[in-house]
Amino acid sequence: MILSFVILGASLTSCKNNSEEKNTEPVEKNVEKSQDSLFFKLSLAQWSLHKPIFDGELDPMDFAERANELGFEGLEYVTDFYAERIKSAKDPKEEMQLVLDSLKAKSEEFNMKNLLLMIDGEGDLATNDTVARNKAVEDHKKWVDAANYLGCHSIRVNLFGSDVPDEWVSNSVDALSKLSKYAKQKNINVLVENHGYLSSNADLLVKVMQKVNMENCGTLPDFGNFCLKREGGERWDAKCVEEYPRYEGIKKMMPYAKAVSAKSYSFNDKGQEEIMNYTKILKIVKDAGYTGFIGVEFEGTDITPEKGIKATRDLLIQAGQTL
């Protein structure tokens, strides 16, 4: 997920009721049947819907309903879509509980499985500043508790901070060890996504996994996030000038994977992703023995989020059925 640091503000707390505008188009009849022959299950990453959420067209509280309409079984939440509402409330703890109660009720109503929380904006876990790093660990813990309450198996964290490899590894190991120790008590996994900069260097990330060496600390390989450096040193929204080899990176991350993210950007007239070979990637995933959920995370701009989500979903089904 390439996260633009957009302040959602009140738009997330007061999204207008669009019930009369909701797309009630039934899910294609062959989608669920097609999934029966796959080695994986399909989930939807909430970031795929960030445009309609930011535009106020979709209330993030209705995520379960929308994912169900689109033919998915699992949910991957983005905490930033709820964080501002919680932080700005008179009683943040009470507001957090209200949000979680609503999300849980919605997931049960639409028979959806809560899988993981993608955490952003809670501090840099790989910073050289020990005080700031420990605070980031503490600030992530409330989402560990939230994941446990929702019945998720994992949280996804970022490893931003130092740009010096040895420092980054040491800092990451320290923070992940502390956070994973806490999460273990809650039966929650702590997963690191390749999400830019040194976290997208699979060799360094594997080194971190080996040093932490905890069963509930793993990876979340993303098909698309292998940019190591962007123009001007920007974290997001700038041209990538250096990338880690995509297929090699996924293969190295898979032994530690407890979730997988199917990133997509654009499609050709045959329904194939134009930047990456999904069949080749899924073979890597399958050969690693992975049989869990693969989350659709569409980030394209040439087509609507709904069309991109469906195209990615259908491509996963099509490619998966060949393996």
C-alpha positions in Angstrom: 0.0 0.0 0.0 1.5 3.3 -1.1 0.1 5.5 1.5 -0.3 9.2 0.9 -0.3 11.1 4.2 -3.8 12.6 3.7 -5.6 14.0 6.6 -8.9 12.4 6.5 -10.3 14.7 9.2 -14.0 14.9 9.7 -14.8 13.3 6.4 -14.4 9.9 7.9 -16.5 10.7 10.9 -19.3 12.2 9.0 -19.4 10.3 5.7 -22.8 10.9 4.2 -25.3 8.1 4.0 -25.0 6.8 0.5 -27.3 3.8 1.0 -29.4 5.0 -1.9 -26.3 5.3 -4.1 -24.6 2.0 -3.2 -23.9 -0.4 -6.1 -26.2 -3.3 -5.6 -25.0 -5.1 -8.6 -24.9 -8.8 -7.8 -21.5 -10.6 -7.7 -20.9 -12.6 -10.8 -22.4 -16.0 -10.3 -19.3 -17.9 -11.2 -16.9 -16.1 -8.9 -17.5 -18.2 -5.7 -17.5 -21.4 -7.7 -14.3 -20.5 -9.5 -12.6 -20.0 -6.1 -13.2 -23.6 -5.1 -10.3 -24.9 -7.2 -7.7 -22.4 -5.9 -4.9 -23.1 -3.5 -5.6 -19.8 -1.7 -8.6 -17.8 -0.6 -9.4 -14.2 -1.6 -9.5 -11.2 0.7 -9.9 -7.5 -0.1 -7.4 -4.9 1.2 -9.3 -1.8 2.2 -6.7 0.5 0.6 -8.2 -0.6 -2.8 -11.1 1.6 -1.9 -9.2 4.6 -0.6 -10.4 7.0 -3.4 -14.1 6.6 -2.7 -13.3 6.7 1.0 -11.3 9.9 0.7 -13.9 11.4 -1.6 -16.6 10.8 1.0 -18.5 8.4 -1.3 -17.9 5.3 0.9 -18.0 5.2 4.7 -15.1 3.0 5.9 -17.5 1.4 8.4 -19.3 -0.2 5.4 -16.2 -2.1 4.2 -17.5 -5.5 5.0 -20.7 -5.0 3.0 -18.8 -3.7 0.0 -16.2 -6.5 0.1 -19.0 -9.0 0.3 -20.7 -7.5 -2.7 -17.5 -7.8 -4.7 -17.2 -11.5 -4.0 -14.5 -11.6 -1.2 -14.3 -13.7 1.9 -11.7 -11.9 4.0 -11.1 -8.3 5.1 -7.8 -6.4 5.5 -8.5 -3.1 7.3 -6.5 0.1 7.1 -6.3 1.7 10.6 -5.7 5.2 9.2 -9.3 5.2 8.0 -10.5 5.2 11.6 -7.6 6.7 13.5 -8.6 10.4 13.2 -12.1 9.7 14.3 -10.8 7.9 17.4 -8.1 10.4 18.2 -10.4 13.4 17.9 -13.1 11.9 20.1 -13.7 13.2 23.6 -12.9 9.7 24.9 -10.6 8.0 22.4 -10.8 4.6 24.2 -14.6 4.6 24.2 -14.6 5.7 20.5 -12.2 2.9 19.7 -14.5 0.4 21.2 -17.5 1.8 19.4 -15.6 1.5 16.1 -14.5 -2.0 16.8 -18.0 -3.1 17.9 -19.4 -1.8 14.7 -16.8 -3.3 12.4 -17.2 -6.7 14.2 -21.0 -6.6 13.9 -20.7 -5.7 10.2 -18.3 -8.5 9.5 -20.6 -11.0 11.2 -23.7 -9.6 9.4 -22.1 -10.1 6.0 -20.3 -13.4 6.9 -16.8 -12.0 6.4 -13.6 -13.0 8.0 -11.5 -10.3 9.7 -7.9 -11.1 8.8 -5.5 -8.2 9.6 -5.1 -4.6 10.4 -2.7 -2.5 8.3 -1.2 0.0 10.7 0.2 3.4 9.6 0.9 6.7 11.3 1.9 5.2 14.7 5.6 6.1 14.6 8.8 4.8 13.0 9.8 1.4 14.4 13.3 1.5 12.8 14.3 5.0 14.0 17.7 5.5 15.7 15.9 7.5 18.5 15.4 4.9 21.2 12.7 6.9 23.0 10.8 7.5 19.8 11.2 3.8 18.8 9.8 2.6 22.2 6.9 5.0 21.9 6.1 3.6 18.5 6.1 0.1 19.9 3.7 1.3 22.6 1.5 3.1 20.1 1.1 0.0 18.0 -0.1 -2.1 21.0 -3.7 -0.7 20.9 -4.0 -2.1 17.4 -2.7 -5.5 18.6 -5.6 -5.4 21.1 -8.0 -4.3 18.4 -6.9 -7.2 16.1 -7.4 -9.6 18.9 -10.9 -8.3 19.5 -11.9 -8.5 15.9 -10.6 -12.0 15.5 -7.8 -11.1 13.1 -4.7 -13.2 12.9 -2.2 -10.4 12.3 -1.3 -6.7 12.2 0.9 -5.3 9.4 3.6 -2.8 10.4 6.0 -0.6 8.5 9.8 -0.5 9.2 10.7 3.1 8.5 13.6 5.0 10.3 17.3 4.8 9.6 18.5 4.6 6.0 21.8 2.9 7.1 21.4 -0.8 6.6 23.1 -2.0 9.8 21.3 0.6 11.9 18.0 -0.3 10.3 18.4 -4.0 10.9 19.3 -3.5 14.6 16.5 -1.0 15.2 14.0 -3.2 13.5 15.0 -6.3 15.4 14.6 -4.3 18.7 11.2 -3.0 17.9 9.8 -6.1 16.4 11.0 -8.3 19.2 9.3 -6.1 21.8 6.1 -5.7 19.8 5.9 -9.4 18.9 6.4 -10.4 22.5 3.4 -8.4 23.4 1.4 -9.6 20.4 2.1 -13.2 21.3 0.1 -12.9 24.5 -2.8 -11.8 22.3 -2.3 -14.6 19.8 -1.5 -12.0 17.1 1.2 -12.1 14.4 3.3 -9.0 13.6 3.9 -8.9 9.9 6.3 -6.6 7.9 5.4 -5.6 4.4 7.9 -4.6 1.8 6.7 -1.0 1.8 9.6 1.0 0.4 13.2 2.0 1.2 15.1 -0.7 3.2 11.9 -2.6 4.0 11.8 -3.5 0.3 15.3 -5.0 0.4 14.4 -8.6 0.8 17.9 -9.6 2.0 17.8 -7.1 4.8 14.2 -8.1 5.8 15.1 -11.7 5.9 18.0 -10.9 8.1 15.6 -9.1 10.5 13.3 -12.1 10.5 16.1 -14.5 11.3 17.4 -12.3 14.2 14.0 -11.8 15.7 13.3 -15.5 15.4 9.8 -15.5 16.8 7.0 -17.7 15.5 4.5 -14.8 15.4 6.8 -12.4 13.6 6.7 -12.7 9.8 6.4 -11.0 6.5 3.6 -9.8 4.2 5.0 -10.0 0.6 3.4 -7.4 -1.6 3.7 -8.1 -5.4 4.4 -4.4 -6.2 6.3 -2.6 -3.4 9.9 -3.1 -4.3 11.1 0.5 -4.7 14.2 1.1 -2.7 14.7 4.8 -3.6 12.6 7.6 -5.1 13.6 10.9 -6.7 14.5 13.5 -4.1 14.5 11.0 -1.3 10.7 11.1 -1.1 8.9 8.3 0.7 5.9 8.4 -1.6 4.6 10.1 -4.7 7.8 10.4 -6.6 9.4 8.4 -9.4 11.2 5.2 -8.3 14.9 5.3 -9.3 16.0 2.0 -7.8 14.1 -1.3 -7.3 14.8 -4.7 -5.7 14.2 -7.5 -8.2 10.5 -8.3 -7.8 10.3 -12.1 -8.2 13.5 -12.7 -6.2 12.1 -10.5 -3.4 8.8 -12.4 -3.2 10.6 -15.7 -3.2 12.9 -14.7 -0.4 10.1 -13.3 1.7 7.7 -16.3 1.3 9.2 -18.6 3.9 8.2 -16.1 6.5 4.9 -15.1 5.0 1.6 -15.2 6.9 -0.3 -13.1 4.5 0.2 -12.1 0.8 -0.8 -8.9 -1.0 -1.7 -8.9 -4.7 -0.8 -5.4 -5.8 -2.1 -4.3 -9.2 -1.9 -1.0 -11.2 -3.1 -1.5 -14.8 -4.3 -4.2 -17.2 -4.0 -5.0 -20.9 -6.9 -5.9 -23.2 -6.4 -9.6 -22.2 -6.9 -8.9 -18.5 -3.2 -9.3 -17.6 -1.4 -7.0 -15.2 0.9 -4.9 -17.3 3.8 -4.6 -14.9 4.0 -8.1 -13.4 3.4 -11.7 -14.3 0.7 -13.0 -11.9 1.1 -16.6 -13.0 4.9 -16.5 -12.2 4.2 -14.9 -8.9 1.5 -17.3 -7.8 3.8 -20.2 -8.7 6.4 -18.8 -6.3 3.7 -18.4 -3.6 2.3 -21.9 -4.1 5.8 -23.5 -4.2 6.5 -22.0 -0.8 3.5 -24.0 0.5 1.3 -21.0 1.2 -2.4 -21.8 1.3 -3.8 -18.8 3.1 -5.5 -15.6 1.9 -4.2 -13.4 -0.9 -5.5 -9.8 -0.6 -6.4 -7.8 -3.6 -4.8 -4.3 -3.4 -5.6 -2.2 -6.5 -3.7 1.1 -6.8 -4.4 2.1 -10.4 -5.8 5.3 -11.7 -6.8 4.5 -15.3 -10.0 2.7 -14.3 -12.4 2.9 -11.3 -11.5 1.2 -8.0 -14.4 -1.3 -8.5 -13.2 -2.3 -12.0 -9.6 -2.6 -10.8 -10.6 -4.7 -7.8 -12.7 -7.0 -10.1 -9.9 -7.2 -12.7 -7.4 -8.2 -10.0 -9.7 -10.7 -8.4 -10.5 -12.3 -11.8 -6.8 -12.4 -12.8 -5.9 -14.2 -9.5 -8.6 -16.8 -10.1 -7.6 -17.2 -13.7 -3.8 -17.6 -12.9 -4.4 -19.7 -9.8 -6.5 -22.2 -11.8 -3.5 -22.9 -14.0 -1.3 -24.1 -11.2 
